[in-house]
């Protein structure tokens, strides 16, 4: 699994809403990738914040997966040049 794949399924992984093989791949990836580990931790903090502040709130229909799609698009657009002169796509290597 790469960073782009992790970002795409992160929301389901955190919610516990992915197949066992995907869960294992996600767990393996975040053990190796600090950027995705931090991204997942920040995402969990956001979810906990909303649960704490609005415990009875339900997301609008069609909202599930929105954050993962948004983050994947941000990573896709985040292109930078490394010291070696290579183009990097930020968190999505």
Residue pairs with C-beta under 8 A, 6 or more apart in sequence:
1 25
1 26
1 28
1 29
2 29
2 92
2 93
3 29
3 33
3 35
3 36
3 75
3 91
3 92
3 93
4 72
4 75
4 76
4 89
4 92
5 25
5 29
6 13
6 26
6 29
6 30
6 33
6 36
7 36
7 39
7 68
7 71
7 72
7 75
7 91
7 92
8 68
8 69
8 72
9 18
9 22
9 26
9 68
10 26
10 36
10 39
10 40
10 43
10 68
10 71
11 43
11 64
11 65
11 67
11 68
12 18
12 22
12 65
12 68
13 22
13 23
13 26
13 40
14 40
14 43
14 44
14 47
16 23
18 26
29 36
30 36
30 37
30 40
31 37
35 91
36 91
39 71
39 91
43 67
50 57
72 92
75 89
75 90
75 91
75 92
76 89
76 92
78 89
78 90
78 91
78 92
79 87
79 88
79 89
79 90
80 87
80 88
80 90
81 87
81 88
82 88
